[in-house]
Amino acid sequence: MTRPTRMPVSRAVHTVLLFGLAAAPAAAQTRWERQIHEQLRVISADLAPQGWRYAGSPFTGQLGQGDRETLRIALREGTRYALVALCDEDCRDLEVTVLGEDDAVLARSAGWGDRPLLEMQPRATGKYRVVVTMAHCASGPCAYGVGVFMK
């Protein structure tokens, strides 16, 4: 899978993690970003027994209540993907939606929560838009992360 790219969005922080969820130096991360990276490590361990492999290069960023961010993620036809979004302790509700070229909703996380997960299998190889929406952030902006898993 090629490394995901993102569309420019204001107030976004993008920390690239390489395979194995290696974190950036602790001094460069806020307490909230460290929470996200730890949650991604835990989710990776939880999904591994189900056959999911971490695809690398998760996104992290910050959003205020009601804000959304659009990511561009390259996906391959016929591969099953699980996208997991996580947020810091000040966040309660995130939603993840995958859109096709014509803005059609291809997949959406089931309900709102602080760890929404969606599964999908693209019918065509290409870059897909993944929209992350922050519904509730008690003390903004709230940190979030999106991990991509495949099988």
N, C-alpha and C positions, 0 to 999 in steps of 0.2 A: 504494500500500500504506500502510495506517495505521501509525503508529509502534508498534513492539512494546512491550508492557508486561510486567512480571515479577511473579511472586508473591513476597511477602516471604520472604527467606531470611537467616538470621544470617550474619555474617562476609562478606557479599557487598559488593563494591565495584562501583558501576555508573557507568561513564563513557559519556556519550552523545557519539557522533561524528556529525556531520552529513554530508550527501552529499559525496563526494570524499575521505572518510577524513581530514578535518582533525583533527589531534590536539589534545588539551587542552594548555594551557601546560605546557612541559617541567617547570617547578618543581612542578607539581601531580601529576606522574606519577613512579612509582618506576622504577627501572631495568628491572624485570620488565614493568611496564605498557608501557614504551616498546618492549620487545622484541615484545610482542603487537601493538601498533599498526603497527610496521614490518612484521611478518609479514602483517598484514591488507592493507597496501599492496601487498606483493609478490604475494600470492594474487590480489588484484583485477586486477593487471596480467597475471598468468598466465591468468586465466579470461576476460578480455575478448576475446581472439581467437577463443574458442569460442562467442561470442555471449552470454555472461553479463554482466548489468549489476548493479552493486552497488546494493542496495536501501536502503542507509543504516541508521543507528542500530544499529551492532553493540553487543553486550554485552561487558563485561569484568568479571571478578570474581576472587576468590581461593577456592581450595578446598584442603583438606588431603587426604592420602592416604585413599582410601576414601570421601570425601565426594561428595555430588551436589547439584546445584542445578537447580531447575525454573524455566524461563523461559516466558512466555506470548507467543507471536508470532502476529500476524494474517497470515493467508495467504488468497489469492483462488483460487477454483475455476478450474481450467483453466490456471493459470499454473505453469510449471515452476520449481522452486526448487532451489538448491544451498545447503546449510548447511555451513559450514566451521568447525571448532573448532581452535584453536591454543593452545599453552601455552608457558611460559617454559622456559629452559634446565634447570631443575630437575625438569621433568615429562617423563615418558616415555609415558604411556598415558592417553588420553582416550577416551570413547565418547559419542556423541550419539544420542539416541533421540527420535522424535516419537511422541506418544501421542494417540489420539482421545478423544472424550468418555467412552467406556466403558473407558478404560485399555488399549484394544487398541493394539498396536505397529503404527504405520502405516509407519514407516521407521526404519532403524537403520544407523549407519555400519558399513562392512565392516571388521571387526576393530578392534583397538586400535592406537593410534599417537599420535604427537604432532601430527598434522594430519589427523584423520579428516574425511571429507567424505561427505555423503549427498545424494542427489537424490530429489525427490518432486514429485508433482503432485496437490494436494488435490482431492478430489471435491466438496467443499463449501467455501464461504467461511466463515471463522470464525477464532477464536483457538485455536491449538494449543499443547499443552504440549511443550516441548523440554527433555529431561532431559540434563544434562551430568554425566558421572561421571568423577572423577579416580581412576584405578586406581593410579598410581605417582607419588609426589611425594617426591623425595629430601630436600628442605629446605623444609618447608611453612610457611605455605601457599604453594601455587604459583598464579601468575597464569594466567588463561586468557581467551580471547576467542572469540566466535561471530559470524561474518559471514554475512549473508544476501544471496544473489545470485538473480537471476531472469532468465528469458527467455521 
